[in-house]
């Protein structure tokens, strides 16, 4: 039986399995902790794609991609089905990139199929001009793109800000992420990063937040940056009100910004926000996180990882038996989160976070004795919890 004689829904399932989009760093999922390029000591031979770009993935993804390329050659019917998947992701690097004859012609032809764009502005090379030429000529044609990721290292002068804003103004981009490759390539933060001031990245975020139409189009936002100035921080707090998912890694620094929740709160209500991830944010003081949860009353998923500052003080809170039955308890004014992920937090911080109601609590990289102490100290911790899972160390 011919492959194209199968029902269309079966063929689509097979093609999606071959495509395996989950291996790519998707905004709002794992992009905030996935390296876009290997470290120098881990460099590998480039993996050339039919569109002339290099993207480092695992071998299974490579095999699936090559299978799609082979399958499209078997019939016109399958070619028409495979093309949207083959060109769904577009990755462009300033380095590890080689011009291919007819590249522009191919991209112009298939630009309408591009959905996810990842632009990596890393070390300038002899091909930087070609990179900029591709951006200026191809990006305006990607009018159906729904996701835009910008990666930068030290060379912000080649960050395609004008073209990125133009693409955002098309109105189809719903997911946007900006990522420092310096941070993505390191497992542990470095205090010297706070001296970095990526001005062009700040300017891009400011323009995005200040434009009411652009801000209202966004549903998913990732920010992985060394720092964030007060102006940009406040713009995002007060203007990005259509976000459904918000992931911040490192950018919220206590040396620059107020704590994440202050008496004169600047966070505007957002009934759309269902997912919030705070990673390595030193201004995210653990006792303030429950106030943030209460503020975002539609929140369903929360991650607090490696947050807080070395100068944070344990408030020595003590909760009495029956506290979760009180009318003012968070569990009685906010629906339990579906998932609450706590990572690399110490005992008193976990105890402070324990007033947050959740159906599933995931703990990783925490001291097992600290977690046990919290559970013994407060039998009502994490109201509504049905399962506590994860990994701890002794």
C-alpha positions in Angstrom: 0.0 0.0 0.0 1.3 3.4 -0.9 2.1 5.8 2.0 0.0 8.5 0.6 -3.0 6.2 0.6 -3.2 6.4 4.3 -5.8 8.7 6.0 -4.5 12.3 6.3 -4.7 12.3 10.1 -2.4 9.2 10.2 0.1 10.8 7.9 0.1 14.0 10.0 0.8 12.0 13.1 3.8 10.3 11.4 5.2 13.6 10.1 4.9 15.3 13.5 6.7 12.4 15.1 9.5 12.7 12.6 9.6 16.5 13.1 10.0 16.2 16.9 9.6 19.9 17.6 10.0 19.3 21.3 13.8 19.0 20.8 14.0 22.6 19.9 14.3 25.3 22.6 10.7 26.5 22.6 9.8 29.9 24.1 7.9 29.4 27.4 9.1 25.9 27.8 12.7 25.0 28.0 14.4 27.8 26.0 15.4 29.6 29.2 17.7 26.8 30.2 18.8 25.3 26.8 22.1 26.2 25.2 21.7 27.3 21.6 25.4 26.6 20.8 27.9 24.2 22.5 30.6 25.5 24.7 34.0 25.9 22.9 35.3 22.8 24.6 32.2 20.8 23.4 32.2 22.1 19.8 31.0 19.6 17.3 30.9 19.4 13.6 28.2 21.5 12.1 24.9 19.9 11.2 24.0 21.4 7.8 20.3 21.7 6.9 18.8 22.1 3.6 18.2 25.8 4.2 21.9 26.3 4.9 21.7 26.9 8.7 23.4 25.2 11.6 21.3 24.1 14.6 22.7 21.9 17.4 20.2 19.2 18.3 20.4 15.5 19.2 20.9 12.8 16.7 17.2 11.6 16.9 16.1 15.0 15.7 18.6 14.9 12.9 17.4 11.5 11.8 13.8 12.7 11.8 14.6 15.8 9.8 16.5 13.8 7.2 13.5 11.4 7.0 11.2 14.3 6.2 13.6 15.4 3.5 13.6 11.9 2.0 9.8 11.5 2.3 9.0 14.7 0.5 10.8 13.3 -2.6 8.4 10.3 -2.9 5.4 12.1 -4.2 4.0 15.5 -4.8 1.3 14.8 -2.2 3.8 14.1 0.5 6.0 17.0 -0.6 3.1 19.3 0.0 2.6 17.8 3.5 6.3 17.8 4.5 7.3 21.3 3.3 5.5 23.2 6.2 7.3 21.0 8.7 10.7 21.2 7.1 10.5 25.0 7.0 8.6 25.5 10.3 11.8 26.5 12.2 14.3 28.9 10.8 17.7 29.3 12.6 20.2 31.9 11.6 23.7 32.3 13.1 26.4 34.9 12.5 29.0 32.2 12.9 29.0 28.5 12.1 27.1 29.5 9.0 28.0 29.1 5.3 26.3 30.8 2.3 24.5 28.3 0.0 23.9 29.0 -3.7 20.2 30.0 -4.1 19.6 30.5 -0.4 17.6 33.6 -0.8 15.5 32.1 -3.6 14.7 29.1 -1.4 13.8 31.2 1.6 11.7 33.6 -0.4 9.7 30.7 -1.7 9.1 29.0 1.6 9.0 32.0 4.0 5.3 31.7 4.4 5.8 28.3 6.1 8.2 29.7 8.7 6.6 29.7 12.2 9.5 29.8 14.7 12.5 32.1 14.1 15.7 32.0 16.1 18.3 34.6 15.4 21.7 34.1 17.0 23.8 37.2 17.1 27.1 35.8 18.2 30.7 36.3 17.1 30.9 38.4 13.9 32.6 36.6 11.0 33.3 37.2 7.4 29.7 36.2 6.8 28.2 38.9 9.0 27.2 41.0 6.0 25.4 38.1 4.5 23.7 37.5 7.8 22.4 41.0 7.9 21.4 40.8 4.3 19.4 37.7 4.9 17.7 39.3 7.9 16.7 42.4 6.0 15.4 40.5 3.0 13.9 37.4 4.5 12.3 38.5 7.8 9.8 40.8 6.2 8.5 37.8 4.2 7.9 35.7 7.3 4.4 37.1 7.9 3.0 33.9 9.3 5.7 33.5 12.0 4.3 33.2 15.5 7.5 32.9 17.5 10.7 35.0 17.6 13.8 34.3 19.7 16.9 36.5 19.8 20.2 35.2 21.2 23.1 37.5 21.9 26.6 37.4 23.5 29.0 40.3 23.7 28.2 41.7 20.3 24.9 43.6 20.7 25.8 45.8 17.8 24.5 43.1 15.4 21.3 42.5 17.3 18.6 42.9 14.6 16.4 45.3 16.5 14.8 47.2 13.6 13.9 44.0 11.7 12.6 42.4 14.9 10.3 45.2 15.7 9.0 45.3 12.1 8.3 41.5 12.4 6.5 42.0 15.7 4.4 44.7 14.2 3.0 42.3 11.7 0.8 41.1 14.5 1.3 37.4 14.2 4.1 37.0 16.8 2.7 35.7 20.1 5.9 34.3 21.6 9.0 36.4 22.1 12.2 35.6 23.9 15.5 37.3 24.3 18.4 35.3 25.7 22.0 35.9 26.8 24.2 33.1 25.6 26.7 33.9 28.4 24.0 32.9 30.9 22.7 29.9 28.9 26.2 28.5 28.7 26.8 28.6 32.5 25.2 26.4 35.1 26.1 28.9 37.9 25.7 32.6 37.9 28.5 35.1 38.1 28.3 38.4 40.0 30.4 40.2 37.3 27.4 39.8 35.0 25.7 42.6 36.8 28.2 44.9 35.2 26.9 44.1 31.8 24.4 46.6 30.4 23.0 45.2 27.1 21.5 48.6 26.0 20.1 47.5 22.7 18.3 44.6 24.3 16.8 47.1 26.9 15.8 49.4 24.1 14.0 46.6 22.2 12.1 45.5 25.3 11.2 49.2 26.1 9.8 49.7 22.6 7.9 46.4 22.8 6.3 47.3 26.2 5.5 50.9 25.2 3.7 49.9 22.1 0.2 49.0 23.2 -0.6 46.9 20.1 2.7 45.0 20.3 2.3 44.3 24.0 -1.3 43.1 23.6 -0.3 40.6 20.9 2.2 38.8 23.1 1.1 35.7 25.0 4.5 34.2 25.9 7.6 36.2 27.0 11.0 34.8 28.0 13.8 37.2 29.3 17.2 35.6 30.1 19.5 38.6 30.6 22.3 39.7 33.0 20.3 42.7 34.3 17.2 44.7 33.7 17.0 48.5 34.4 14.2 49.9 36.5 12.5 51.6 33.6 12.2 48.3 31.6 11.2 46.4 34.7 8.3 48.8 35.4 7.2 48.9 31.8 6.8 45.1 31.8 5.0 45.2 35.2 2.5 47.7 33.9 2.2 47.1 30.2 2.5 43.4 29.3 -1.0 42.6 30.4 -1.9 39.9 27.8 0.9 37.5 28.8 -0.1 34.0 29.6 3.4 32.7 30.3 6.3 34.7 31.7 9.8 33.3 32.3 12.5 35.4 33.9 16.0 34.1 34.4 18.6 36.2 36.2 17.4 39.6 35.0 15.6 40.6 38.2 18.6 41.7 40.4 18.3 43.0 43.9 21.3 45.4 43.4 19.3 47.3 40.8 15.6 46.7 41.5 13.2 46.7 44.4 12.1 43.4 45.8 9.6 41.6 43.6 6.7 42.7 45.8 6.8 46.1 47.5 4.3 48.1 49.6 3.4 50.3 46.6 3.0 47.4 44.2 3.6 48.2 40.6 2.4 44.9 39.1 -0.8 45.5 37.2 -3.5 42.8 37.4 -3.3 40.2 34.7 -6.1 37.6 34.6 -4.5 36.0 31.5 -1.2 34.9 33.3 -1.3 31.2 34.0 2.4 30.4 34.1 5.2 32.2 35.9 8.9 31.0 36.2 11.4 32.9 38.3 15.0 31.6 37.9 18.0 33.0 39.7 16.2 36.2 40.4 17.9 37.8 43.5 15.0 40.3 44.1 12.5 37.4 44.4 12.4 37.3 48.3 10.7 34.1 49.3 8.1 35.6 51.7 6.9 37.9 48.9 6.1 35.1 46.4 2.8 34.2 48.0 1.6 37.9 47.5 2.5 37.6 43.8 0.5 34.4 43.5 -2.5 36.0 45.1 -2.2 39.0 42.7 -2.3 36.8 39.6 -5.5 35.0 40.3 -5.4 32.8 37.2 -2.0 31.4 37.9 -1.8 27.6 37.4 2.0 26.9 37.2 4.8 28.4 39.2 8.5 27.8 39.3 10.9 29.4 41.9 14.4 28.3 41.3 17.6 29.6 43.0 15.9 32.9 43.9 16.6 35.3 46.7 19.7 37.2 47.8 22.5 36.3 50.2 21.4 39.2 52.4 17.8 37.9 52.7 16.6 37.6 56.3 14.5 34.7 57.7 11.4 36.4 59.1 11.0 33.6 61.6 7.4 33.0 60.7 5.5 30.5 62.8 2.1 29.2 61.6 -0.4 27.8 64.1 -2.4 24.7 63.6 -5.5 25.4 61.6 -4.0 28.4 59.7 -5.1 27.0 56.4 -8.8 27.2 57.5 -8.6 30.9 58.1 -10.6 33.1 55.7 -7.6 35.2 54.7 -5.3 32.2 54.0 -4.1 32.1 50.4 -5.6 28.7 49.8 -9.0 30.2 50.5 -8.7 33.0 48.1 -6.8 31.4 45.3 -7.4 28.1 43.5 -4.6 25.6 44.1 -1.8 25.7 41.4 -1.7 22.7 39.2 2.1 22.6 39.5 4.5 24.3 41.9 8.2 23.7 41.2 10.7 24.6 43.9 14.4 24.3 43.1 17.6 25.0 45.0 16.0 26.8 47.9 16.9 26.5 51.6 14.7 25.5 54.5 13.3 28.8 55.7 12.5 29.8 52.1 10.6 26.6 51.5 8.7 27.1 54.7 7.7 30.6 53.6 6.6 29.3 50.2 4.6 26.6 52.0 1.4 28.8 52.2 1.0 28.5 48.4 -1.7 25.9 47.6 -0.8 23.4 44.9 -2.0 20.0 43.7 1.5 18.9 42.7 4.7 20.1 44.3 8.0 19.3 42.5 11.2 19.8 44.5 14.7 19.5 42.9 18.2 20.3 44.2 17.0 20.9 47.8 18.3 19.4 51.0 16.2 16.4 51.9 16.5 17.1 55.6 15.4 20.7 55.0 12.3 19.5 53.2 11.6 16.9 55.9 11.9 19.6 58.6 9.3 21.8 56.8 6.9 18.9 56.4 7.2 18.1 60.2 7.0 21.7 61.3 3.8 22.4 59.4 1.4 19.5 58.6 -0.7 21.9 56.5 2.1 23.0 54.3 1.2 23.4 50.6 -2.6 23.2 51.1 -4.4 20.9 48.7 -1.2 19.0 47.7 -1.8 15.5 46.4 1.8 14.6 45.4 5.3 15.8 46.2 7.8 14.6 43.8 11.4 15.3 42.7 15.0 14.8 43.8 16.7 15.9 46.9 20.2 15.6 48.2 21.5 14.6 51.7 
